[in-house]
């Protein structure tokens, strides 16, 4: 569990509930630096972001066959498709989102952009990939 106390009021377009682990553990251990960057990105884009995956505890990340990034609190998935994707991607490099995954096939409501700022030997950076 993270010792970081997050002032969710500092992020006017996001709430703790959006970032809670979907397993039901109640954790939303996001890093404030990541949330600040995400808020700047959201403001620059001018449209709402639906967070489809925020924080994941280690057990939930393993169950989702994740790469271990979401438990860091430095990653999220945003439901986005079409022109929204280009609008979101344009400021990403400037804001430090240097790892980006794109799923742009299948049903519209299942398409997303993964953004993260994790720096580690296990996770090459910068990187872009597709699902």
KOLSEKE-350693 format. One record per residue: x, y, z of N, C-alpha, C, O, CB in turn; residue in one letter; residue number from 1. Coordinates in steps of 0.05 Angstrom, whole numbers, padded with zeros to 5 digits. Each point is the difference from the previous one (the first is absolute). Glycine has a CB too. Example, Ala and Ser with C-alpha at 12.3 -4.5 7.8 and 13.67 -1.06 7.14 Angstrom:
<atoms>
ATOM, n.u, n.v, n.w, ca.u, ca.v, ca.w, c.u, c.v, c.w, o.u, o.v, o.w, cb.u, cb.v, cb.w, aa, i
ATOM, 00264, -00114, 00156, -00018, 00024, 00000, 00018, 00024, 00000, 00021, 00000, 00013, -00059, -00023, 00012, a, 1;
ATOM, 00031, 00044, -00039, 00016, 00024, 00001, -00015, 00022, 00014, 00010, 00022, 00004, 00014, -00035, -00047, s, 2;
</atoms>
This chain:
<atoms>
ATOM, n.u, n.v, n.w, ca.u, ca.v, ca.w, c.u, c.v, c.w, o.u, o.v, o.w, cb.u, cb.v, cb.w, aa, i
ATOM, 00017, -00024, 00000, -00017, 00024, 00000, 00018, 00025, 00000, 00021, 00000, 00013, -00058, -00025, 00012, x, 1;
ATOM, 00029, 00045, -00040, 00015, 00024, -00002, -00003, 00018, 00025, -00021, 00000, 00012, 00015, -00002, -00062, x, 2;
ATOM, 00028, 00015, 00058, -00001, 00019, 00022, -00008, 00028, -00009, -00003, 00018, 00016, 00037, -00045, 00008, x, 3;
ATOM, -00036, 00031, -00050, -00006, 00026, -00012, -00030, 00007, 00005, -00018, -00016, -00006, 00054, 00010, -00029, x, 4;
ATOM, -00041, 00029, 00046, -00027, 00009, 00004, -00007, 00019, -00024, 00015, 00019, -00005, -00012, -00023, 00057, x, 5;
ATOM, -00024, -00003, -00065, -00007, 00015, -00024, -00023, 00019, 00006, -00020, -00008, 00012, 00035, -00030, -00041, x, 6;
ATOM, -00012, 00063, 00021, -00021, 00020, 00002, -00015, -00001, -00026, 00007, 00013, -00019, 00019, 00017, 00051, x, 7;
ATOM, -00047, -00046, -00033, -00015, -00004, -00025, -00013, 00026, -00010, -00007, 00002, -00023, -00001, -00049, 00036, x, 8;
ATOM, 00004, 00066, 00005, -00011, 00026, -00008, 00019, 00016, -00018, -00009, 00018, -00014, -00017, -00018, 00056, x, 9;
ATOM, 00051, -00008, -00043, 00020, 00014, -00017, -00004, -00007, -00030, 00012, 00012, -00017, 00020, -00012, 00056, x, 10;
ATOM, -00048, -00020, -00044, -00004, -00010, -00028, -00029, 00003, -00007, -00016, -00018, 00004, 00055, -00015, 00000, x, 11;
ATOM, -00046, 00057, -00014, -00028, 00007, -00003, -00016, -00018, -00019, -00025, -00001, 00003, 00039, 00047, 00006, x, 12;
ATOM, -00002, -00060, -00027, -00014, -00017, -00018, 00001, -00030, 00007, -00009, -00017, -00016, 00018, 00051, -00019, x, 13;
ATOM, 00002, -00040, 00058, 00003, -00029, 00007, -00008, -00004, 00029, 00000, 00018, 00017, 00037, -00023, -00050, x, 14;
ATOM, -00045, -00020, 00039, -00007, -00008, 00027, 00015, -00025, 00008, 00008, -00016, -00017, -00054, 00038, 00012, x, 15;
ATOM, 00048, -00026, 00030, 00012, -00025, 00011, -00014, -00025, -00011, 00014, -00019, -00007, 00000, 00044, 00048, x, 16;
ATOM, -00040, -00024, -00042, -00016, -00023, -00009, 00009, -00010, -00028, 00000, -00024, -00006, -00038, 00040, 00034, x, 17;
ATOM, 00044, 00003, -00046, 00008, -00007, -00027, 00026, -00017, -00001, 00004, -00016, -00018, -00026, 00058, 00002, x, 18;
ATOM, 00039, -00037, 00036, 00026, -00013, 00000, 00002, -00024, 00018, 00021, -00013, 00001, -00002, 00057, -00012, x, 19;
ATOM, -00040, -00051, 00025, 00000, -00023, 00018, 00004, -00026, -00014, -00011, -00004, -00022, -00018, 00029, 00053, x, 20;
ATOM, 00044, -00043, -00019, 00005, -00026, -00011, -00027, -00014, -00003, -00018, 00001, 00017, 00063, -00004, 00005, x, 21;
ATOM, -00049, -00010, -00045, -00025, -00013, -00006, -00005, -00026, 00015, -00021, -00012, -00003, 00024, 00033, -00042, x, 22;
ATOM, 00017, -00031, 00060, -00004, -00025, 00015, -00017, 00003, 00025, -00010, -00019, 00011, 00055, 00005, -00028, x, 23;
ATOM, -00049, 00040, 00025, -00016, 00005, 00024, 00017, 00004, 00025, -00012, 00003, 00022, -00023, -00030, -00043, x, 24;
ATOM, 00061, 00028, 00019, 00017, 00004, 00023, -00002, 00029, 00011, 00009, 00005, 00022, 00022, -00040, -00040, x, 25;
ATOM, -00041, 00053, 00001, -00004, 00028, 00009, 00024, 00018, -00003, -00001, 00023, 00008, -00031, -00041, 00023, x, 26;
ATOM, 00053, 00007, -00042, 00025, 00017, -00003, -00001, 00016, -00026, -00010, -00009, -00021, 00036, -00025, 00047, x, 27;
ATOM, -00016, 00059, -00023, 00003, 00018, -00023, 00027, 00014, 00004, 00001, 00025, 00000, -00052, -00019, -00006, x, 28;
ATOM, 00072, -00021, 00009, 00027, 00011, 00008, 00014, 00013, -00024, 00022, -00009, -00007, -00019, -00027, 00042, x, 29;
ATOM, -00016, 00055, -00047, 00013, 00015, -00022, 00021, 00019, 00010, -00001, 00009, 00024, -00041, -00013, -00050, x, 30;
ATOM, 00061, 00011, 00009, 00021, 00019, 00007, -00009, 00028, -00007, -00009, 00004, -00023, 00045, -00039, 00016, x, 31;
ATOM, -00034, 00054, 00025, -00010, 00027, -00006, 00013, 00013, -00025, -00013, 00014, -00015, 00006, -00009, 00064, x, 32;
ATOM, 00033, -00011, -00053, 00014, 00011, -00024, -00014, -00010, -00026, -00003, 00016, -00019, 00047, -00014, 00045, x, 33;
ATOM, -00052, -00027, -00026, -00013, -00011, -00023, -00028, 00013, -00004, -00007, 00008, -00022, 00031, -00052, 00028, x, 34;
ATOM, -00039, 00047, 00016, -00026, 00012, -00001, 00002, 00029, -00010, -00018, 00009, -00014, 00002, -00040, 00051, x, 35;
ATOM, 00036, 00045, -00028, 00003, 00028, -00009, 00005, 00002, -00030, -00012, 00016, -00013, 00031, -00005, 00058, x, 36;
ATOM, -00002, -00029, -00055, 00004, -00001, -00029, -00026, -00007, -00015, -00006, 00012, -00021, 00054, -00025, 00028, x, 37;
ATOM, -00063, -00006, 00004, -00025, -00008, -00013, -00020, 00022, 00000, -00015, 00004, -00019, 00024, -00051, 00034, x, 38;
ATOM, -00010, 00063, 00007, -00019, 00023, 00001, 00008, 00021, -00020, -00018, 00011, -00013, 00010, -00020, 00062, x, 39;
ATOM, 00034, 00014, -00052, 00009, 00019, -00021, -00008, -00010, -00028, -00010, 00016, -00016, 00048, -00001, 00045, x, 40;
ATOM, -00035, -00041, -00034, -00007, -00011, -00025, -00030, 00002, -00005, -00009, 00008, -00021, 00047, -00040, 00024, x, 41;
ATOM, -00054, 00026, 00017, -00030, 00001, -00002, -00008, 00029, -00006, -00018, 00004, -00017, 00013, -00042, 00049, x, 42;
ATOM, 00016, 00057, -00018, -00006, 00029, -00005, 00007, 00008, -00028, -00015, 00014, -00013, 00022, -00004, 00062, x, 43;
ATOM, 00016, -00019, -00059, 00009, 00007, -00027, -00018, -00012, -00021, -00005, 00012, -00021, 00052, -00010, 00038, x, 44;
ATOM, -00057, -00026, -00012, -00017, -00014, -00020, -00028, 00012, -00001, -00012, 00001, -00021, 00038, -00043, 00029, x, 45;
ATOM, -00037, 00051, 00015, -00025, 00013, 00000, -00024, -00018, -00001, -00023, 00009, -00006, 00045, 00028, -00015, x, 46;
ATOM, -00019, -00063, 00026, -00022, -00018, 00001, 00005, -00020, 00022, 00023, -00005, 00008, -00032, 00010, -00058, x, 47;
ATOM, -00013, -00017, 00061, 00003, -00019, 00023, 00016, -00025, -00008, 00000, -00009, -00023, -00043, 00026, 00041, x, 48;
ATOM, 00056, -00028, 00002, 00014, -00026, -00003, -00015, -00020, 00017, -00006, 00006, 00024, 00051, 00016, -00032, x, 49;
ATOM, -00051, -00045, -00003, -00012, -00021, 00016, 00023, -00019, 00006, 00011, -00013, -00018, -00057, 00017, -00003, x, 50;
ATOM, 00054, -00006, 00046, 00021, -00017, 00009, -00010, -00029, 00001, -00019, -00006, 00016, 00041, 00044, 00011, x, 51;
ATOM, -00011, -00056, -00043, -00009, -00027, 00000, 00017, -00018, 00018, -00009, -00021, 00008, -00009, 00028, -00054, x, 52;
ATOM, 00042, 00002, 00051, 00017, -00014, 00019, 00020, 00020, 00012, 00015, 00012, -00014, -00020, -00056, -00011, x, 53;
ATOM, 00004, 00046, 00051, 00018, 00018, 00014, 00020, -00016, 00016, 00016, -00015, -00011, -00051, 00051, 00014, x, 54;
ATOM, 00033, -00034, 00023, 00018, -00016, 00017, -00009, -00029, 00000, -00024, -00006, -00001, 00033, 00046, 00030, x, 55;
ATOM, 00010, -00058, -00029, -00005, -00029, 00004, 00018, -00010, 00022, 00024, 00005, -00001, -00038, -00011, -00048, x, 56;
ATOM, 00003, -00008, 00068, 00017, -00013, 00020, 00015, -00022, -00015, -00007, -00008, -00022, -00025, 00018, 00061, x, 57;
ATOM, 00053, -00020, -00026, 00017, -00021, -00013, -00017, -00024, -00009, 00004, -00010, -00022, 00035, 00025, 00050, x, 58;
ATOM, -00056, -00025, -00010, -00016, -00024, -00006, -00019, 00005, -00024, -00002, -00017, -00018, 00004, 00004, 00066, x, 59;
ATOM, -00014, 00036, -00049, -00018, 00006, -00023, 00016, 00004, -00025, -00009, -00009, -00022, -00024, 00031, 00053, x, 60;
ATOM, 00056, -00010, -00030, 00016, 00003, -00024, 00009, -00027, -00011, -00001, -00004, -00024, 00017, 00048, 00042, x, 61;
ATOM, -00009, -00062, -00001, 00007, -00028, -00009, -00024, -00013, -00013, 00002, -00013, -00020, 00032, 00009, 00057, x, 62;
ATOM, -00058, 00007, -00024, -00024, -00012, -00011, -00007, 00011, -00028, -00011, -00014, -00017, -00006, 00008, 00063, x, 63;
ATOM, 00024, 00032, -00051, -00005, 00013, -00026, 00023, -00005, -00019, -00001, 00010, -00023, -00026, 00025, 00046, x, 64;
ATOM, 00047, -00051, -00014, 00024, -00005, -00016, 00014, 00026, -00008, 00011, 00004, -00022, -00033, -00045, 00004, x, 65;
ATOM, 00022, 00060, 00038, 00013, 00026, -00004, 00030, -00003, 00001, 00011, -00021, 00008, -00050, 00043, 00012, x, 66;
ATOM, 00053, -00001, -00027, 00029, 00001, -00001, 00012, 00012, 00025, 00024, 00004, 00001, -00027, 00000, -00051, x, 67;
ATOM, -00013, 00000, 00070, 00011, 00011, 00025, 00002, 00030, 00001, 00013, 00011, 00018, 00011, -00052, -00014, x, 68;
ATOM, -00037, 00055, -00022, 00002, 00029, -00001, -00022, 00013, 00017, 00006, 00019, 00015, 00014, -00022, -00061, x, 69;
ATOM, -00044, -00006, 00044, -00023, 00012, 00014, 00005, 00000, 00031, -00008, 00019, 00013, -00022, -00034, -00050, x, 70;
ATOM, 00042, -00006, 00049, 00004, 00001, 00029, 00019, 00022, 00009, 00002, 00006, 00024, -00010, -00054, -00024, x, 71;
ATOM, 00023, 00060, -00018, 00018, 00022, 00006, -00014, 00026, 00006, 00011, 00018, 00013, 00023, -00040, -00041, x, 72;
ATOM, -00060, 00024, 00020, -00014, 00025, 00002, 00008, 00021, -00020, -00006, 00024, 00002, 00002, -00033, 00046, x, 73;
ATOM, 00018, 00000, -00069, 00010, 00017, -00021, -00011, -00007, -00027, 00013, 00004, -00021, 00029, 00002, 00047, x, 74;
ATOM, -00067, -00017, -00026, -00011, -00008, -00026, -00031, 00001, 00002, -00012, -00002, 00021, 00052, -00028, -00030, x, 75;
ATOM, -00052, 00033, -00015, -00029, -00003, -00002, -00007, -00006, -00029, 00016, 00004, -00018, -00023, 00028, 00057, x, 76;
ATOM, -00017, -00042, -00042, -00012, -00005, -00026, -00024, 00019, -00003, -00016, 00002, 00018, 00032, -00051, -00020, x, 77;
ATOM, -00017, 00062, -00021, -00022, 00019, -00006, -00016, -00010, -00024, 00012, -00006, -00020, 00015, 00045, 00039, x, 78;
ATOM, -00053, -00041, -00016, -00017, -00007, -00023, 00002, 00022, -00020, -00007, 00023, 00006, -00024, -00051, 00023, x, 79;
ATOM, 00041, 00022, -00053, 00002, 00020, -00021, 00001, -00013, -00027, 00010, -00023, -00003, 00015, 00054, 00034, x, 80;
ATOM, -00035, -00018, -00051, 00000, -00010, -00027, -00003, 00023, -00020, -00007, 00022, 00007, -00012, -00066, 00009, x, 81;
ATOM, 00025, 00038, -00041, -00003, 00020, -00021, 00018, 00024, 00004, 00023, -00002, 00008, -00070, -00013, -00014, x, 82;
ATOM, 00036, 00039, 00000, 00014, 00025, 00002, 00010, 00006, 00029, 00019, 00014, 00003, -00046, 00002, -00041, x, 83;
ATOM, 00013, -00027, 00058, 00008, 00004, 00028, 00029, -00010, 00004, 00015, 00012, 00015, -00063, -00016, 00000, x, 84;
ATOM, 00054, -00018, -00028, 00027, -00012, 00004, 00021, 00019, -00009, 00020, 00004, 00014, -00039, -00049, -00021, x, 85;
ATOM, 00016, 00058, -00016, 00020, 00019, -00010, 00002, 00024, 00019, 00022, 00010, 00005, -00031, -00025, -00052, x, 86;
ATOM, -00014, 00025, 00056, 00000, 00022, 00019, 00015, -00006, 00025, 00015, 00016, 00011, -00058, -00001, -00030, x, 87;
ATOM, 00039, -00039, 00030, 00013, -00009, 00024, 00030, -00004, -00004, 00017, 00008, 00016, -00059, -00030, -00001, x, 88;
ATOM, 00050, 00010, -00037, 00028, -00006, -00005, 00017, 00024, -00005, 00024, 00000, 00008, -00039, -00043, -00027, x, 89;
ATOM, 00004, 00064, 00007, 00017, 00023, -00007, 00016, 00011, 00023, 00024, 00004, -00003, -00058, 00007, -00032, x, 90;
ATOM, 00022, -00005, 00058, 00016, 00012, 00022, 00015, -00021, 00018, 00014, 00008, 00018, -00046, 00029, -00018, x, 91;
ATOM, 00028, -00063, -00005, 00010, -00020, 00018, 00031, 00001, 00004, 00009, -00001, 00023, -00047, -00028, -00037, x, 92;
ATOM, 00053, 00031, -00007, 00029, 00001, 00003, 00009, 00024, 00017, 00017, -00003, 00017, -00013, -00020, -00062, x, 93;
ATOM, -00015, 00046, 00039, 00007, 00024, 00015, -00007, -00003, 00030, 00014, 00011, 00017, -00022, 00016, -00059, x, 94;
ATOM, -00013, -00041, 00048, -00008, -00003, 00028, 00013, -00024, 00014, -00005, -00005, 00024, -00038, 00025, -00037, x, 95;
ATOM, 00060, -00035, -00001, 00015, -00021, 00013, -00013, -00028, 00000, 00009, -00018, 00014, 00009, 00053, 00013, x, 96;
ATOM, -00039, -00038, -00043, -00012, -00027, -00004, 00017, -00014, -00021, -00006, 00003, -00024, -00042, 00013, 00038, x, 97;
ATOM, 00068, -00030, -00006, 00019, -00011, -00019, -00004, -00029, -00006, 00016, -00012, -00014, 00016, 00046, 00030, x, 98;
ATOM, -00053, -00046, -00005, -00007, -00027, -00006, -00030, 00000, -00006, -00017, 00007, 00016, 00053, -00028, 00014, x, 99;
ATOM, -00043, 00013, -00055, -00027, 00002, -00010, -00008, -00026, -00014, 00014, -00010, -00018, -00009, 00060, 00012, x, 100;
ATOM, -00028, -00061, 00014, -00011, -00023, -00013, -00027, 00007, -00012, -00015, 00015, 00011, 00039, -00045, 00022, x, 101;
ATOM, -00029, 00019, -00057, -00024, 00007, -00014, -00016, -00025, -00007, 00010, -00019, -00011, 00012, 00059, -00008, x, 102;
ATOM, -00047, -00040, 00027, -00019, -00021, -00009, -00022, 00015, -00015, -00017, 00013, 00012, 00027, -00045, 00027, x, 103;
ATOM, -00010, 00029, -00065, -00019, 00015, -00017, -00015, -00018, -00019, -00008, 00008, -00022, 00038, 00032, 00025, x, 104;
ATOM, -00034, -00065, 00006, -00017, -00019, -00016, -00022, -00010, 00019, 00002, 00002, 00024, 00038, -00015, -00054, x, 105;
ATOM, -00061, 00002, 00017, -00022, -00011, 00016, -00021, 00021, 00006, 00000, 00021, -00013, 00031, -00054, 00033, x, 106;
ATOM, -00048, 00027, -00001, -00022, 00018, 00007, 00011, 00026, 00010, 00020, 00002, 00013, -00049, -00041, -00001, x, 107;
ATOM, 00015, 00061, -00019, 00008, 00027, 00007, 00005, 00003, 00030, 00019, 00012, 00009, -00045, 00005, -00048, x, 108;
ATOM, 00008, -00028, 00055, 00002, 00003, 00029, 00023, -00016, 00013, 00005, 00002, 00024, -00054, 00007, -00024, x, 109;
ATOM, 00062, -00026, -00016, 00022, -00016, 00009, 00027, 00010, -00010, 00021, -00011, 00006, -00051, -00028, -00004, x, 110;
ATOM, 00030, 00061, -00017, 00025, 00011, -00011, 00012, 00018, 00021, -00015, 00014, 00015, -00002, -00016, -00063, x, 111;
ATOM, 00043, 00003, 00049, 00013, 00017, 00021, 00028, 00008, -00007, 00012, -00011, -00019, -00040, -00012, 00052, x, 112;
ATOM, 00038, 00041, -00018, 00028, 00008, 00000, 00011, -00005, 00028, -00011, 00009, 00020, 00004, 00027, -00057, x, 113;
ATOM, 00029, -00050, 00038, 00015, -00004, 00025, 00021, 00021, 00001, 00016, 00004, -00019, -00025, -00054, 00020, x, 114;
ATOM, 00011, 00065, 00021, 00021, 00020, 00005, 00015, -00007, 00025, -00013, -00006, 00021, -00014, 00041, -00045, x, 115;
ATOM, 00053, -00033, 00023, 00015, -00003, 00025, 00026, 00015, -00001, 00010, 00008, -00021, -00031, -00052, 00028, x, 116;
ATOM, 00032, 00049, 00017, 00025, 00015, 00003, 00021, -00016, 00016, 00020, 00010, 00009, -00047, 00032, -00010, x, 117;
ATOM, 00022, -00068, 00003, 00018, -00017, 00015, 00027, -00002, -00013, 00002, -00003, -00025, -00041, -00024, 00041, x, 118;
ATOM, 00060, 00029, 00000, 00027, -00003, -00010, 00012, -00024, 00015, 00003, 00001, 00025, 00003, 00049, -00036, x, 119;
ATOM, 00001, -00071, -00003, 00012, -00023, 00013, 00015, -00017, -00021, -00005, 00003, -00024, -00031, -00004, 00059, x, 120;
ATOM, 00054, -00016, -00026, 00014, -00017, -00019, -00018, -00020, -00014, 00005, -00008, -00023, 00035, 00012, 00052, x, 121;
ATOM, -00061, -00012, -00016, -00019, -00019, -00011, -00019, 00012, -00021, -00012, -00015, -00016, 00014, -00009, 00060, x, 122;
ATOM, -00005, 00050, -00043, -00020, 00013, -00018, 00015, 00021, -00017, 00004, 00023, 00009, -00042, -00030, 00025, x, 123;
ATOM, 00045, 00000, -00059, 00015, 00018, -00017, -00014, 00026, -00005, -00025, 00001, -00001, 00045, -00040, -00021, x, 124;
ATOM, -00005, 00060, 00020, -00011, 00027, -00003, 00019, 00017, -00017, 00024, -00002, 00004, -00049, -00002, 00040, x, 125;
ATOM, 00015, 00020, -00062, -00028, 00002, -00008, -00009, -00024, -00016, 00016, -00015, -00012, -00012, 00065, 00011, x, 126;
ATOM, -00030, -00055, 00001, -00011, -00023, -00014, -00029, 00005, -00009, -00015, 00015, 00014, 00046, -00045, 00012, x, 127;
ATOM, -00038, 00019, -00048, -00028, 00000, -00009, -00006, -00028, -00011, 00017, -00012, -00013, -00016, 00063, 00002, x, 128;
ATOM, -00025, -00060, 00017, -00007, -00027, -00009, -00030, -00001, -00005, -00015, 00018, 00007, 00054, -00038, 00019, x, 129;
ATOM, -00048, -00002, -00038, -00028, -00005, -00005, -00008, -00026, 00014, 00016, -00017, 00005, -00014, 00042, -00050, x, 130;
ATOM, -00028, -00026, 00051, -00012, -00025, 00012, -00015, -00014, -00021, -00012, -00021, 00005, 00009, 00042, 00041, x, 131;
</atoms>
